[in-house]
Amino acid sequence: MLSRNAPKTSGLGRFAHCERGTQLVELAVVLPLLLVMFGAVAEFGRFFFYYQTLTKATRAGARYLSTERANGESDGDAAELVVYGNTEGEGDPVLDGLSVDHVEIIREKPTPGAAQPDRVTVAIDGYTYEPLFDLGALVGNKKLSLKVEMSPSTTMRMLSTIPS
C-alpha cells in the first residue's frame, strides 16, 4: 500500500528520484581532469629539475675555468665536468641526451687587444627537453608540443693572478 504522502511515480518518473550511480558519473567526469592536472604538475616539476641541473652544471664548469689558465687547454676538461660531473669524462651524463657537443665556452676580454680574458661563460646550446607527456604528439599538433630547447649559461670573472 502506498501512503498518502508518497509520490505516485511511474515509468520515467522513477529515474528522477533515483540517485544510484551518481557517484560513478561524477568520478567519470572529474577523474580525467585530475589525471591531466597531476600529469601537468609532474611534467613542469621534471622540466624545472632538468633546467636546474643544467644550470648547476654550467656553474661548475664556469667555476672550474675561472681558476684555470686562460690558454684554452682546460676547455675539454670543463666540458666533461659539465656533462659527466668529473674531468675524466667517465660515467653517465648528468642528463639523458647531454653531450660535450652541447657545451659552449666563451671567453670575454675586457678591452680589445687585452692580454687575458676578463670573464668566462659556459653555456648549454642545442639541448632539447624531451617530455614524458608530449601534448603535441598526443593531439597531432606540433604547436602544442612540450619539447623545449634549454640553454642555460653561467658567466664568472676570471682570476687575474694566474699567468697565461
HELIX and SHEET records of a PDB file:
HELIX    1   1 GLY A   13  HIS A   17  1                                   5    
HELIX    2   2 THR A   22  SER A   66  1                                  45    
HELIX    3   3 ASP A   75  TYR A   84  1                                  10    
HELIX    4   4 VAL A  100  HIS A  102  5                                   3    
HELIX    5   5 LEU A  135  VAL A  139  1                                   5    
HELIX    6   6 LYS A  142  LEU A  144  5                                   3    
SHEET    1   A 3 VAL A 103  GLU A 108  0                                        
SHEET    2   A 3 ARG A 119  ILE A 124 -1                                        
SHEET    3   A 3 SER A 153  ARG A 157 -1                                        
SHEET    1   B 2 TYR A 127  TYR A 129  0                                        
SHEET    2   B 2 VAL A 148  MET A 150 -1                                        
END                                                                             
